[in-house]
Amino acid sequence: MRVGYIGLGLMGAPIARNLLRAGFQVVVHNRSRAIVEELAAEGALPARSPAEVARQVDVVCTNLPDSTDVEQVVLGAEGVIEGAHSDLIFMDNSTIKPETARMLARELALHGVPALDAPVSGGQIGAQQGTLVYMVGGDYQAFQKVIPIFQATGKAWTYVGASGAGQIAKACNQIMVAAQMVAMGELLVLAQKAGVDPFKVVEAIRGGAAQCWTLDNKPQRLAQGIRTPGFKARMQLKDLNIALEMGRTYGSPLPLTEVAAQIFRQMVEQGGGDLDNSAVLSVFEQIAGVRVGPSDT
């Protein structure tokens, strides 16, 4: 199977590397050429446009910041759709609006290309370690064909339903992730303010009912003063805005998500948008007048 990968950022580059390690022929494209050249030195084939990628592969994957970016790469000049052929499958690993995923699936279907919206969870660490979790919507036969890609880059993959279903699942995932990050920030700052080692508190509680992915993975980095991403706070806010828009569309109340979005928005406005989403505790640190862990490294 020949795989194309477009969008080689914090997530896309390690995913492409894992595909190379698994023996796939990988064709790569990115707006910044430095990472393309780096991956080419590791065995990937460079391409100058999304269309050039699509023409050479069986599956073309995208991993881009937002809905408009994916739409441009697929439907814009020299986009994926211009390289469409009868054996091509399109799979988007970005987190975008379900409506955009459905629109792209309709447009690609007109060219005989089945589409999958397959956002991922697990962050940069999961991408590097090949332990991502995939939430997939779209053509079921295409889903079955790309399982080798999931096996090479992830630890779990679930077919959720028709086009857009993967993005709906990801929005739900991000609601939970944001709630965990905000709650962790609150408890760490509270412990620090109360004169107790916040990381000892985490050690005490994470084996009980409070156990979650966030407490298992993030405090260790914060204890070392590491607040670099990971998963950027501004992307967390973008994902929460998608969830809130879905809530308005379907008439579903999201009061906790509204609060989480407000806190992440404050973090971004304070200049922390490119920090890890776990660094949302900085909002509470500023209010409480304390610092949890050492300075950034």
N, C-alpha and C positions, 0 to 999 in steps of 0.2 A: 504493500500500500504506500503510495506517495502522498505525503501530507504537506500542505502549505500552511505557514503560520505568519499572520500579519498582525503587528502590534507586539513589540519586543521589550516591554517595560518590566517592572518588578515581577509581574506574573508571567508574561509571555515568553521572556527569554529563558527562564528555567524550565518551562514546559517544553519549549523547542529543544532544549538540551536533553531532557529526558526521552524525547522521541528519538533523537539521534542515538542516544545510548542503547535504546531498545532495538535499533537496527533499521528504523524507517529512513527512507530518503526524504529529506526535509528541504523545502524551498521557503526562503524567508524574505520578508519585506518589512521595512519600518521607515517612518519619516526621517528619523535620525540614522545616518548611515554607519556610524561607528559600531553599533551593536551588530549590524548586518555583517560587517567585515569581520568582527570577532567570531561570530557563529560560522561564517564561511571558513575561517581558519580551523574550525573544529569539525568541518565536514558538511555543513549545510550549503545549499546552492542559493546564491543571492539573486534577487529579482528587483527590477526597477519600478514595478507597479503592481497593484493588486490583480489586474488583468493578466499580467505576465505570470504571476503565481498560479492563478486559476487554470491557465492553459496547460500547465505542466503536471497537475496533481489530480488525485482521486478525491481528496478531501481538503477543502480550504477552510482554515480556522481563523477567526479574528478575536483579538483581545484588546479592546480599545476603551477610552475613558467614558464615553457617553453615547446616548442614542444618535445624536447628530453625526458623530464620528463614524459610527458603524454604517449609518445610512450613506454617508459620503463615500466610504471605501467600497461599499457594495454597488451603489447605483450611480456614483459620480463618474467623471471623466477617467478613463482607464481603470474603471472599477471592476470588481469581481464579475459583474454581470456581462462585461464585454469579453471576458475569457471563458464564459460558460460553455460547457459541452455536455453531451448526453450522459457521461459517466461521473459527473461531478456531484459531490455532496457539499453543502455549505453548513458549517457549524460555528456559531458565535459563542465564545466564552466570556464575553463582556457582561456587565450588569446594566441593562437598559430597560426602557419602558416595554411592557408586554404588547402595547399597541404597535410599537415600532417593530418588534419581532414578528408580529402577525403580518404587518404590511410587507416586510422584506420577504417573508415566506410566500406571500401571494405573488409578488413581482418575480421572484426566482422561479416559481412554479410555471409561469408563462414561458420560461426558457428551458423547462424540463429539469430543473435543479431542485431536489428536495432540500429542505432547510431544517436545522435543529437550533433551538435556543438552549444552550447548555452552560449557563453560568456556573461558577465554581465557588467553593468555600474552602478555607484553609490558609489563606494568606500566602505571603511570600515563602514562609517556612514550608507550608504544604506543597507549594509549587516546586521548591528546591528538592524536597524529600520524596516527591512523587506520591503524596498522600492526600491529594485533593479529593473533595466530594463534589460530584456533578449532579445537578438538578436539570432534567432534560424535558423539553417539550418539542413537538413537531412530528415529522414523519417517522412512524415506528420501524419500518423496514430500514430506513437510514440509520436509526438508532442502533439496530442490531449489527449493522455493517461496521460501525465505528467503535464497537466495544474494544477492539485491540488498542485503540488510542487511549481509552479510559484505563485499560489495564496497565499501560506504560506510564501513566501520569497520575493516577489516582488510586484511592483505596475503596471507593464506593461510588456507585452511579445508579440513579433511579429515574425510570421513565415516568414522568408525572402526568402527561396528557398531551393534548393537541398544541399547536403553535401558541406560544405565550405562556404556557403552563410552567415551563422552567423558570421564566422570569418572575412569575407570581410566587413560586416557591422561594426564589432568591430574595425577593422583597420581604417575605415572611422571615427568612433566615436573618436578614439584616435588622429587623425589628428586635429579634432576640439578642443578636450580637451587641447592638447599641445599648440595650437595657443592661446587659452584663458589664459593658465597659463603664457606663455611668455609675452603676452600683459599686463596682470595684473602686472607682475613683473616690466615691463618697466614703466607703469604709476605710480605705487607706488613709485618707486625710483625717477622718474622725479618730482613728487609732493614734496617729501622729500627734494630733492636737490634745488628745487625752493622756499623752505621755507614755504610750505603749509602743513597742516596736511593731510597725504595721505588717512587716513580713513574717514575724512570729504569729501574728493574728491570722494571716493567710494560712500558714502551716497548720494552725490549730483548727481552722474551719473547713479546709477544702477536702477533708476526708469524710465530711458529714453531708447534711442536706444542702449545703451551699456549694458543693462540688459542681464545677462546670469547666468547659474548655478554657474560658478566659482566666480563671484562677489557676488552671493547670499550666498555662503557657506564658502569661504576660508578667506576673509579679517578678519572676527571675530577672527579666530584662530591666524592669524598672528599678530593682534593687541594685543593679549595676550602673544605673544612670542612663540607660540606653532608651531613648525615646524616638529614635529614627524609625521609619517604616521598614518592614511590616506592611500595613495597610494604612494609607494616608487618611487623616481625619477629614479632609475635604471630600474625599471619595465616599467616606461613610456618610457625610451630610448629603451628598448627591443621591446616594441610595435611599436615605430616609425620605428625601423629597419625593422620590419615585413611589415609595410606600404610602406617603401621605396623599399623593395625587390619586393613587389607587383607592384609598379609603374614601376620598370624596366621590370618585367615579361610581363606586359600588355602594355608597351609603353605609360604610362600616366605620364605627368609631375607633379612633386610635389616640386616646388621650396620653398614654405613656410615651408613645412615639413622638407626639407633639412636643413633649417636654424634652426628650432626648435630643430631638432636632434643634430645639432652642439652645441647649447647652453646647452641642457641637458647632452651631452657628456662632455662638459667642467665642468659642475657641478659635475658629477660623478668623473671625474679625480681630482677634487679639494677635494674629500673625502665626498661629500654630497649625495652619491647614496642611502643611507638608510633614508634620510630625505623625507618629503612629497614632491610631485611634485610641490606644490605651493611655496616651498622654492627655486625654480629656480631663484627667485629674487635675491638670494645671488650672482649670477654671475654679475648682474648689480650693486649691492651694492659694490662689490669689485672694480669695474671699477670706480664708481662714488665717492667712499670714504665716503659712508653714511651707516647708519643702519636704517631700517624701523621697528618700534616696539621695544619692550624690548628684552632682551636676552632670549634664549631658556628656556622653562620650561618643 
